[in-house]
Amino acid sequence: MSVSQTIAIDKPPPRARGWTRARIAGYALVGVWALFGAGIVAYLVYAWNPEFFARYAPAYLQGLGTTLSLVAISMVLGAILSLPVAYGRMSKNRILSGLAYCYVYFFRGTPLLVQTYLVYYGVGSFRPELETVGLWWFFREAFYCGVFAFSLNTAAYQAEILRGAIESVPRGQWEGAASLGLHKLQTLRKVILPQAIIVALRPYGNELILMIKASAIVAIITVYDLMGNAKLAYAKSFDIQAYIWVAIVYLVMVEILRHGVEWIERRITIHLHR
């Protein structure tokens, strides 16, 4: 005896036609941004001042070099420091795990500006002690203070990125490597990290972009980076172009980094494409 059953299948929703409110709002928003961009370009063309560039372009280039140096050194030192912090976060030892958690919690939970002030102004309060141990030469320089604060800050973020990427690899990968006779260090280096890098690449790229934009903070502590030289140029010329051009330079750097990360991601995930 056969029993026939009728299965009710919902029809797909009808295609949206015409100009909906969401579509109109989207086009209006894009139009506003397009007009804003066109206005900026028109202003720069109208207010073009060759004397301004001849006078301040060398300082901008020097400031750009300072910005790139600050970010590069901070990212490398932060990456090195993030290794023991990430290990502590994954450790089963409550003391190590607690110390690593407190470090990450503090540097991710407080503004980078406050951290920079604490290093630049706070550490300077201990000048006699620093001179005694021979570290005053480091903390008396604003650039070094910026590197120190930025390295500690990005280490906390990079540690969480690294920890999340490693823990995203299935546990079976560890077990499979152990069955082949690989010890934990070999497993981490040859099996886990190659897979974790794919997961961590995007967050690392975002962290680098955030560091590029946050580097403008050091202008407040008398470091003449890109933003510091823009402030100096505006103070002397009272020309808003000083800030417009520096914003364009930051935008170009961010776009180069974004496309660079996307290119690297395509290269290291080519085996995943069909």
matplotlib code that plots the C-alpha trace (Angstrom):
import matplotlib.pyplot as plt

x = [0.0, 1.5, 0.8, 1.3, 2.2, 2.0, 4.9, 4.1, 6.9, 7.0, 7.3, 10.4, 9.6, 8.9, 11.8, 11.8, 11.0, 11.1, 12.8, 12.4, 13.3, 16.5, 17.6, 16.9, 18.7, 21.7, 22.0, 21.5, 24.3, 26.7, 25.8, 26.6, 30.0, 30.7, 29.9, 32.1, 35.0, 34.5, 34.4, 37.7, 39.3, 37.9, 39.2, 42.7, 42.8, 41.5, 43.8, 46.9, 49.9, 53.3, 55.1, 53.4, 54.7, 58.2, 58.5, 56.8, 57.1, 60.6, 59.3, 56.3, 58.6, 60.8, 57.7, 56.5, 59.8, 59.4, 55.9, 56.9, 59.9, 57.7, 55.1, 57.6, 59.7, 56.6, 55.0, 58.2, 58.8, 55.1, 55.2, 58.1, 56.5, 53.2, 54.7, 55.1, 51.9, 49.9, 51.6, 50.6, 47.0, 46.9, 48.8, 47.0, 49.1, 46.8, 49.5, 50.9, 47.3, 46.3, 49.3, 48.8, 45.1, 45.8, 48.3, 45.9, 43.0, 44.9, 46.4, 43.2, 40.9, 42.7, 43.2, 46.5, 46.7, 46.6, 49.2, 51.5, 51.1, 51.8, 55.1, 56.2, 55.1, 54.8, 58.1, 59.9, 58.9, 61.4, 64.4, 66.9, 66.1, 66.4, 69.7, 70.9, 70.1, 71.2, 67.9, 67.2, 68.8, 66.0, 63.0, 64.1, 63.5, 59.9, 60.3, 61.6, 58.7, 56.3, 57.9, 57.7, 54.1, 53.0, 54.9, 53.3, 49.9, 50.1, 51.6, 48.4, 46.3, 48.7, 48.8, 45.0, 45.2, 47.8, 46.0, 42.7, 44.4, 46.1, 43.0, 41.0, 43.0, 41.1, 42.4, 42.7, 45.7, 47.6, 46.5, 47.4, 50.9, 51.4, 50.5, 53.3, 55.8, 56.2, 56.8, 54.8, 57.4, 57.6, 53.8, 53.4, 56.0, 55.1, 51.4, 49.6, 51.3, 50.9, 47.1, 46.9, 48.7, 45.8, 43.3, 45.5, 46.5, 43.4, 43.4, 47.2, 46.6, 43.8, 46.1, 48.8, 46.4, 45.1, 48.7, 49.4, 46.4, 47.1, 50.7, 49.4, 49.1, 52.9, 52.6, 51.1, 54.4, 56.5, 57.5, 57.7, 56.1, 53.7, 51.0, 53.5, 54.9, 51.4, 50.6, 53.8, 53.0, 49.5, 50.8, 53.1, 50.8, 47.2, 46.4, 43.9, 45.7, 48.3, 45.7, 44.0, 47.2, 48.3, 44.8, 45.3, 48.8, 47.3, 44.5, 47.0, 49.1, 46.0, 44.9, 48.4, 48.4, 44.9, 45.6, 48.9, 47.2, 44.6, 47.4, 49.3, 46.0, 45.3, 48.9, 48.9, 45.3, 45.8, 45.5, 42.0, 40.6, 39.0]
y = [0.0, 3.3, 6.5, 9.7, 12.8, 16.3, 18.6, 22.2, 24.3, 28.0, 30.1, 32.4, 36.0, 38.3, 40.3, 43.9, 46.3, 50.0, 52.5, 51.2, 53.4, 51.5, 51.8, 55.6, 56.1, 54.1, 56.1, 59.4, 58.4, 57.5, 60.7, 62.8, 61.1, 61.6, 65.3, 65.6, 64.0, 66.1, 69.2, 68.3, 67.7, 71.0, 72.9, 71.4, 72.3, 75.8, 76.4, 74.9, 76.6, 75.7, 77.6, 75.5, 72.3, 73.7, 74.7, 71.8, 68.7, 67.8, 67.9, 65.8, 63.2, 63.2, 62.8, 59.9, 58.1, 58.7, 57.3, 54.2, 53.6, 53.9, 51.5, 49.0, 48.8, 48.7, 45.9, 43.8, 44.2, 43.7, 40.4, 39.2, 40.1, 38.6, 35.1, 34.6, 36.5, 34.2, 31.2, 32.5, 32.9, 29.3, 27.9, 25.7, 27.3, 29.7, 32.1, 32.5, 32.6, 35.2, 37.4, 37.2, 38.0, 41.0, 42.3, 41.9, 43.3, 46.5, 47.3, 46.4, 48.2, 51.5, 54.1, 54.1, 57.9, 57.3, 54.6, 56.9, 59.7, 57.2, 56.3, 59.7, 61.7, 59.0, 57.2, 60.6, 61.0, 58.3, 60.1, 59.5, 55.8, 55.5, 57.3, 54.9, 51.9, 53.6, 53.8, 57.5, 57.9, 55.8, 57.3, 60.9, 60.6, 61.1, 58.7, 55.9, 56.4, 56.2, 53.0, 51.5, 52.4, 51.2, 47.9, 47.1, 48.0, 46.0, 43.0, 42.6, 42.6, 40.4, 37.9, 37.6, 37.3, 34.5, 32.7, 32.7, 31.5, 28.6, 27.6, 27.7, 24.7, 21.5, 19.4, 16.5, 18.1, 17.9, 14.3, 13.3, 14.8, 13.1, 9.8, 10.4, 10.9, 14.7, 16.5, 19.6, 22.1, 20.3, 20.1, 23.8, 24.8, 22.4, 21.7, 24.3, 27.6, 27.2, 26.8, 29.5, 32.0, 31.8, 32.6, 35.3, 37.2, 39.4, 40.4, 41.1, 43.3, 45.2, 45.6, 47.1, 49.5, 50.6, 51.2, 53.3, 55.5, 55.5, 56.6, 60.2, 60.2, 60.6, 64.1, 65.1, 64.1, 66.3, 63.5, 65.1, 62.3, 62.8, 64.3, 66.3, 68.0, 68.7, 70.5, 72.5, 73.4, 74.5, 76.6, 78.5, 78.8, 78.6, 76.7, 73.8, 72.0, 70.9, 68.5, 67.6, 66.4, 64.4, 62.7, 61.7, 60.3, 58.2, 57.0, 56.0, 54.0, 52.2, 51.3, 50.0, 47.9, 46.6, 45.5, 44.0, 41.9, 40.7, 39.8, 37.8, 36.0, 35.0, 33.6, 31.6, 30.2, 29.3, 25.6, 26.2, 27.6, 25.2]
z = [0.0, -1.1, 0.6, -1.4, 0.4, -0.9, 0.1, 0.1, -1.4, -0.8, -3.8, -4.0, -3.1, -6.1, -7.4, -6.2, -8.9, -9.2, -6.9, -3.3, -0.3, 0.4, -3.2, -3.3, 0.0, -1.2, -4.4, -2.5, -0.1, -2.9, -4.6, -1.5, -1.2, -4.9, -4.6, -1.5, -3.3, -6.4, -4.2, -2.6, -6.0, -7.3, -4.3, -4.6, -8.3, -7.6, -4.6, -6.1, -4.6, -6.1, -3.4, -0.7, -2.2, -2.9, 0.8, 2.6, 0.3, 1.6, 5.2, 4.2, 2.7, 5.8, 7.9, 5.8, 6.4, 10.1, 10.0, 8.1, 10.4, 13.5, 12.2, 10.9, 14.0, 16.3, 14.2, 14.3, 18.0, 18.7, 16.7, 18.7, 22.0, 21.0, 20.9, 24.6, 25.3, 23.0, 24.6, 28.0, 26.8, 25.6, 28.6, 31.1, 33.9, 35.7, 36.6, 33.0, 31.6, 34.2, 33.5, 29.8, 30.1, 32.2, 29.7, 26.8, 28.8, 29.7, 26.3, 24.4, 26.9, 27.1, 24.4, 22.6, 23.2, 27.0, 26.7, 24.8, 27.4, 30.2, 28.5, 27.4, 30.5, 33.1, 32.7, 32.6, 36.2, 37.1, 35.4, 38.4, 38.5, 34.7, 34.7, 37.3, 35.2, 32.0, 30.2, 30.3, 26.8, 25.4, 27.2, 26.7, 23.0, 21.9, 18.9, 21.1, 23.6, 20.6, 19.5, 23.0, 23.5, 20.0, 20.4, 23.7, 22.2, 19.0, 20.8, 22.7, 19.5, 17.6, 20.5, 20.2, 16.5, 16.7, 19.5, 17.6, 14.4, 16.1, 18.0, 14.7, 13.4, 14.1, 17.0, 14.6, 13.0, 16.3, 16.8, 13.2, 13.5, 16.8, 15.2, 12.7, 15.4, 15.2, 18.4, 19.3, 17.9, 14.6, 14.5, 15.2, 12.6, 9.8, 10.2, 12.4, 11.5, 7.7, 8.2, 10.9, 8.7, 6.2, 9.0, 10.6, 7.4, 7.2, 10.9, 10.6, 7.6, 9.5, 12.5, 10.2, 8.6, 12.1, 13.2, 10.1, 10.9, 14.7, 14.1, 13.8, 17.6, 18.0, 16.6, 20.0, 21.7, 19.4, 16.9, 13.5, 11.5, 8.6, 10.8, 12.8, 9.7, 8.5, 11.8, 11.4, 7.8, 8.8, 11.7, 9.4, 6.3, 7.7, 4.5, 5.0, 2.1, 4.7, 6.2, 3.0, 1.3, 4.4, 4.5, 0.8, 1.6, 4.5, 2.2, -0.5, 2.0, 3.3, -0.2, -1.1, 2.1, 1.5, -2.1, -0.9, 1.7, -0.9, -3.3, -0.6, 0.4, -3.2, -3.5, -0.3, -0.9, -4.5, -3.6, -2.2, -5.5, -7.9]

ax = plt.figure().add_subplot(projection="3d")
ax.plot(x, y, z, "-o")
ax.set_aspect("equal")
plt.show()
